[in-house]
Every structure is written in C-alpha cells, then in structure tokens.
C-alpha cells in the first residue's frame, strides 16, 4: 500500500502489463514513469534514479471474518464495479478463481532467476525493511509462535501472527520484551488483542500502535511491512535474513 503522491503531487497509477522478476511493474499518470510494485521506486522513465520512493503504509493480509470482528464499522470495496459482475469475484480457494492454478502450483508463471531454497518459492513471508537491513518471517512460523521479539537493522521489533489466518504485523518494541497474555495463550487463535511486557504491564494491540493500558501516552509504532511470496521478496532483497526460530 503506497501513497499516490509524487513529491506531494497527487496522481493515479495503472498496470503497465510488464513484469520484472515475475513482479508487477506499474506506471504513474503524472510522469509515465515505471515503478517496481515491491520496492515503490521508479525503475524506468523520467523519475529513474531520482531517489524518489513512494510513502509506504501498513497493510494486513487476513480473512473478512477476522477483520470485521476487530473492525465492525469498516467500509467495504463494492464488488459491483461495472467492469465485472460481483459473482466474478470468487474466493481464492475456489477452483473457478483466476489465480487458483497459479497459487496451487509450485512454479512461477514467468522467470524469477534468483532463488533461495530455504523456503518453498510461494511460502508467504512478512518482509521487514529497517535501516537498509531486511528480514523475512515465514507466516507459518508466526502462526505457530504468535509473538517474536527480534532485532532488524539495529532496531528492536516484535512480530505478531494469527493462528487463524495469514495476518501478521510488526511493531517497534522500545526495549520491551513481549509475550502473550495467559488467556491469549489458552486457545484464542486470532491476532493477539493484547501483550504482556516483562514487568507485567498489558499493551493493547491496535492497527497503528502498541498502547500501554496503564498509561496510554506510552505507544510503540507499527512498522510498514510487505506480505510477499518468498521468491518475490528474495528477488529484490537477496541479502535478507530469514527468521528460522527462537
């Protein structure tokens, strides 16, 4: 999720129809530059080598059930778009969905020359980029562990996972070491609603921050991250670290 402003000037983006390393290349309608979808940087055209990078926002890959439980007042993108009928948009696990065969194949549709065999090509990872350092967290590992305290690029972070979906988030942890609350560890499978620090304080998990419930002026910010197939993340960050366990 990127800002659609270039140097503060709003524009819109479209799909160029081109791929690079099996990853979408988009274009902006202000300068007609081509942009990498994974890095948010211009790769060809008037803005190439300008040092511009689109502002980057946190997103979450989750299920409708899990999302609407957390955010019952959410708005929803209409499926009746005037382009395709609403019935066209079937769940990805439905064999009629456009990318069903692709998601259920081990291979990429187009060449992705640089591979790392530590994970399967289409294993989903949470990609964290901080201070020119990169680390990938397999969603399967986050689903199992739920809370991972770590350091990336010298910055202390905590990565959170849901056992009920592919939802994953990362936050700064400001010197804290977080664990699940006892009731969270006892059967709740979704994204943790709150965490405990080493002093026994409770921190609420929100979309933007971790918030100390005893002093809501204490907030730790969320980190924008990528949800990516492992092969896609590795194509652009071949020096990435990979989380493999405690």
N, C-alpha and C positions, 0 to 999 in steps of 0.2 A: 504494500500500500504506500504510494508515493503522493506527495503534493503535486498538483498540476500547475505549479507556478515555476517559471524560469526566471531567476533573478528578480523575483517579486511580481512578475507579469503573468497573469493567468492565461492558460491556453488549454487545449484538449489534445489527447493522444489517440492514436489509432494503431491497428495491427498492420505492419508492413507486409506480412506474408513471408518474411525472411526468417531464417533461423541461424544462430551461431552456436556451435557445440550443442545442438539439439535444444536450444533455449530461444524463446521468443525475442525478436527484435521489434521494438515499437518505434513510432515516429511522432514528433510533435508538429502541430499545425501552425506554430508561430515561426519556426525556422526551417522546418522539414529536415531536421537532424534525426539520425537514427540512434536509438538508445538501447542499451542492454537492460532487459527486464530484471535480471538478477542483481545487477550492481547499481542500477539507477544512474548510469553515466552515459554520456554521448560517445558513440564509437565511430560514426561516420558523419560527415556533413559540416555545416558552418560552426557548430559548437565543439567539434572534436578537439581534444587537447586543450580545452578552455579551463579545465579544473572545476567546472560546474558539476554538482551532483544533486539530484533531487532530494528534498527533505523526505524522511522515511518515518512511517508511523507503525506502531504495534498493531498486529492482527492476531487472530486466533483461528485455528482450524478445528472445528468442533461439530457437534450434531445440533440440529434445531432443538431437540428435546433439552439438551444440556444448556444451550444458550438461553432459551426462553425461561427456563427455571431461574437462572441468575438475573435475567433482564426481562421481566414480563411486560414492560412498557415499550419494548423495542419496536422500531418500524421495520418493514419488510419490502424488499425489492419485488415489484409485481412481476408475475410470470406471463401475464398477458401483455406482451410488448408491442404487438402489431407487426412483429417480424416473424415469430413462430408462435404457434398455439401453445397455451400453457401446458397441455398434455405432452408436448415435445420434450419437456424437461423432466426426465425420469431419474430416480436415484442412481448413483454411480454403480451400485451393486446389481442393478437391473441389466440383463444381457442386451436390452434394446438401447442402452445409453451409448452415446457416440464413442466414448473412450473406453468402453468395457474391455474390449480385446487388448488395448494397449496397457491398461492397468493390470491385467491378468497375464501379461507376458513378461518374461524376464528381460527382454531386449528393448532397446530404444528404437524409435521409429526412424531416426536419422542418426548419422555418425556422431559419437561422443568419444573422441580418440583417447583421452586420458582417463584411466580407470584406477580405482583402488579397491582391491578385493577384500578389504577388511569387513565390508558390508555388501549385501546384495545391491545391485545398481539402483533399484527402486525402493529400498528401505527409506522411510521418511525420517528426516532429521530436523531438529531445531538448530538452526545455524546462528551463532553469536559472533558478532564482529565488534571488537573493542580495541582501541589504541593500536590499530594495524595488526592485531592478532585475531585469529579465527579458531573457533572450536565448534564441533558438531556433536549434538547429543541425540542418539537414536531414540525415537519416540517410544519404541518398545522398552528401552531401559527406563525411561521416565515413567511409563505406565506402571512398571513394577516397583520402582523406588519412590516415586511421588515427589520427593524433595531431595535435591542435590546441591550441597554447598560447594562452591568451587572458586577458582581464580582464573580469569581470562585477561591477558594483556596487562597484568598487574592490578586489575580491578576485581574486587570481591563480588561475586554474584550468587544468586540462588535460582536454580531452575526447578520449575514445578510441572508435574504431569498429572493427567487424569487417567484412571484405570478404565473409565467408561467410554473414552473417545480418544482421538489423536490430539486433543487440546494440550498445549504446552505454552508456558510463559517463562520469562526471565526477569529478575529484578536485581537492582543493586542491594547489597545487604549491609553496608556500612559497619563492618566489624562484627556483626551478629552472626551466630550460628543457629540455624533454624531447624526445627523438627516438626513432625505432625503432632497435633493435639491428640490426647488419648482417644477421644471419641472419633476423630478423623481416621485414626489407625485401626478402628474396630469394625469397619465394614462400609463406611462411606466411600464410594468408588469414584466420584466425580472430582473435578478440580478442587483442591483444598480451599475451604472457605476462610480458614484462619491457620496461623502457625504459632508455635511457641519458640521464644528465644532461650538462651542458656540460663537467664535469670528468672524464667517462669512467666515472663510477660507474654501477652497474647497480641498478635498482629493480624489485623483483618486483611484479606487478600482482595483488592479491588482491581479494576481494569487499568488504573493509572499508577497505583501505589500499593505498597505495604504500609499499613497505618497502625501505630501503637494504640491499642484501645484504651490504655490508661492515660495517654497524652497524645491526642490526635494532631498535635503540632509536629510530632515525630513521624516523618514519612520517608519512605525509600522508593525511588522512582522505578518505573518499569523500563525495560530495555527493548527497543525495537529489534525484532528478530525475523529470520526467514524460516518458513516451513518449506522444505525442499526435498526432492528425491536426492539420495546420497550422490548419485552420479552428477547431478546438476550442481550441487554445492561444490563438489571436488573439482569440476571443470574450471571454476573461477577462483578457487582457493586451495591450490594444491599443497600449500604449506599448512593446511588446517590441522589442528589437533583433533583427536576423536576420543570422546568420553567412553571408557571401557569398564568402569566400575568404581567402587569407593576408593 
